[in-house]
Amino acid sequence: MTQKPAPLETVHVGGFNTVRADRTELAKWMTAYCFAARGGEIPPAILFSSNGQGLALQGKNADYDAAMAAADVIHADGMPVVFASRVLTKKGIRGRSATTDLFHDVAREAVANGLKFYVLGAKEDQNQRATEAMQRLYPGLQVVGRRNGYFGPDNDAEVCANIVASGADVLWVALGKPKQEIWCHRNRDRLTGIGCIKTCGGLYAFLAGDVARAPDWMQSLGLEWLFRLLGDPKRLFKRYLVTNMQALWMLATQTGSGKPVGENAI
Ligand code: UDP
């Protein structure tokens, strides 16, 4: 069996122990973990992201808190998480790792190393178009299975059995927060042999071309949320304007030497 990679170094940001690794480092860690997990001697790694919505959700849903506490990796999906780590601690995060960007680093690693993907979540049509886009963007990428995200807990065992039977190394899970984190945590033990289970929220909408990314200048200023808000104000107004205040509070009070929250805190 290949050696399991060492845990990634973390910094406490907004209540979460967040990895300092950038996208490239994360993709390499995921590849190494996938090789170590083949054969099923170690459990799959679960990898979640830290962004405004996720920061604000803390303390409101015990299952979500437990899932976040059990994560092998929490990475900086949102630029404000990176800013807070750099301004408020001496252990700045080396680079933002938005899942929508990280996906491409992992896909390149997958093609180079023969890693297989399973694409779980979103509506059937979007799931199918996102899967086709992956294969178009990365010729040679092995997508060994896909399934939409509309099934109940009674189907979990069957869904997981199919994923394991596919021989996937990386399982992408887009069920929206906090459902996706809770689902990954609850089903990890059924997914032996999978290397990395990575939540990916709205990734398939971007890949399918249903939603556009913010311009680079907005991303680098940490304003991707504003771009998304302007594009879909009805759905996102509450999420961003209410949760952003809560997230900023968490970043300001629970970073570095801030008072630890939950088990995941230092
Ligand atoms: N979703 C799903 N099953 C559910 C609920 C949501 O597959 O039971 C999918 C939904 O179709 C969407 C994805 O979860 O494609 C992410 O939802 P959201 O747009 O909230 O993601 P975010 O904006 O958080 O990235």
Residues whose N, C-alpha, C, O or C-beta is under 5 A from the ligand:
A	BS01	UDP	G121 A122 K123 G149 Y150 A174 L175 G176 K177 G201 G202
